[in-house]
Amino acid sequence: MNDRRRSLPAVSTLLEQAVDAGLTTRAPRSVVVDAIRATLQQARQRSGEPPPEGWLAAVEQRVIEQSRRSLRRVVNATGVILHTNLGRAPLARAARQAVDAALGYSALEFDVAAGTRGSRQAHTRSLLQQLTGAEDALVVVNAAAAVFLVLNTLAGGGETLVSRGELVEIGGRFRIPEILSKSGSILVEVGTTNRTRLRDYELAISPRTRLILKVHRSNFQLTGFVTEASTAELVALGRVRGIPVVHDVGSGLLISLEEYGLGGEPLVQHSVVAGATVVFSGDKLLGGPQAGIIVGPRDVVSRAGGNPMARALRPDKTTLAALEATLALYRDPERALAEIPALTMLTAEPRALKRRARRLARRIPGAHTAPGTSAVGGGAFPGCELPTTLVTVAVESCEAFVGALRQHDPPVIARTSEDRVVFDVRTLGDDEVAVVAEAVRQAREKA
Ligand SMILES: *Cc1c(COP(=O)(O)O)cnc(C)c1O
């Protein structure tokens, strides 16, 4: 064995120094001991060379890293608004406050006025009825669960008709044919990939047909020689043949954004008016917490709520608190656009983005601004490119630089393009411009 390795300090010696430096008041003793062992191990791997920053500093750095939360705040400088890896929709201030208020004891299943047991669904039911026009509403943990629950409730043991153009994969292994099979229903494919007419559904109906399912092609577009039956047509057919229609609209858009040049996403209200049972996500375009929402005819929603699986998929108090507060903002659509971050970012004025980009570029020596585009993400408005202003910084190695930006606290997540690191200010809060600039300064220092 080489001598330097033999002369490494003992764990007990380093622990004494760490105790003297107050490390054990900042982290549990076991964490400090683990940090010492890991630091020694690393030195052993470097043939016994001590850490360049000194033993105590190296141990302290490890203690800080190990005490850090894993699920922590990050700064999204990618411009992708509904970034699934970064938690999709950021919550409105009102929703954050509502979550905080519900964290202790809350009226989750308690009717405060009557002093009796209440329903956790009551907090969001009437808002959803008002906003969508539906007779009834049910909230579960996410839209995948909502689809599963309605399929299992309405079509378990029977057949479900789905257009061949709508047998989609949403991502994260959520595939319509597979969820349908898991729900206990049998898939009957209707029409072709590009064209499915009402007549195709009509011909596919058998005595075993329990449901017609329509699915929004959230994350891709079908253009060219294309035909599909509308929700209203399907509901009319279903009424005559006694078959319910479920429309999985995906993103949960409650306000038309056509005047901002954002078309093509189905409005929840349209499918409700058409008479379908509608399923959508809480944390996509709705801009709330992760949730799956079912709205529609009272008998359908109440059957879904009575399914034993509904108990397994029920949302917790933080979800319901955030959802209630988010939905409440929609009672005034202007307020929703101003206060729900996903909507504010979607409809941000190009001039405001340019100003913010210039503000960031001024704080980063050598940075440039350039016109570019942002993506919506979350499988909403696919193919839509929102005009934005990017801040670009030339770097030696993109990979090393974005790695260093992730080392910052809070981590800054950026895009890259060839030999430049690219920041899209669309998804930055006003107070985050300074954070990004500081992260760049530190990353340059490390390089
Ligand atoms: C996103 C999406 C889902 C799944 O929603 P989650 O809330 O992520 O479970 C289901 N259907 C469609 C059409 C979607 O776009």
The ligand as a Tripos MOL2 file, in Angstrom:
@<TRIPOS>MOLECULE
LIG
   15    15     1     0     0
SMALL
NO_CHARGES

@<TRIPOS>ATOM
      1 C1        -52.3010   14.0240  -20.6030 C.3       1 LIG1
      2 C2        -53.4120   13.1810  -21.0590 C.ar      1 LIG1
      3 C3        -53.8560   12.1200  -20.2780 C.ar      1 LIG1
      4 C4        -53.2000   11.7630  -18.9780 C.3       1 LIG1
      5 O1        -53.3200   12.8070  -18.0530 O.3       1 LIG1
      6 P1        -52.5310   12.7340  -16.6640 P.3       1 LIG1
      7 O2        -53.1850   13.8030  -15.8530 O.co2     1 LIG1
      8 O3        -51.1130   13.0060  -16.9940 O.co2     1 LIG1
      9 O4        -52.7310   11.3930  -16.0940 O.co2     1 LIG1
     10 C5        -54.9060   11.3660  -20.7450 C.ar      1 LIG1
     11 N1        -55.4900   11.6420  -21.9200 N.ar      1 LIG1
     12 C6        -55.0940   12.6650  -22.7110 C.ar      1 LIG1
     13 C7        -55.7900   12.8880  -24.0170 C.3       1 LIG1
     14 C8        -54.0440   13.4710  -22.2890 C.ar      1 LIG1
     15 O5        -53.6430   14.4960  -23.0690 O.3       1 LIG1
@<TRIPOS>BOND
     1     1     2 1
     2     2     3 ar
     3     2    14 ar
     4     3     4 1
     5     3    10 ar
     6     4     5 1
     7     5     6 1
     8     6     7 2
     9     6     8 1
    10     6     9 1
    11    10    11 ar
    12    11    12 ar
    13    12    13 1
    14    12    14 ar
    15    14    15 1
@<TRIPOS>SUBSTRUCTURE
     1 LIG1         1 GROUP 0 **** ****
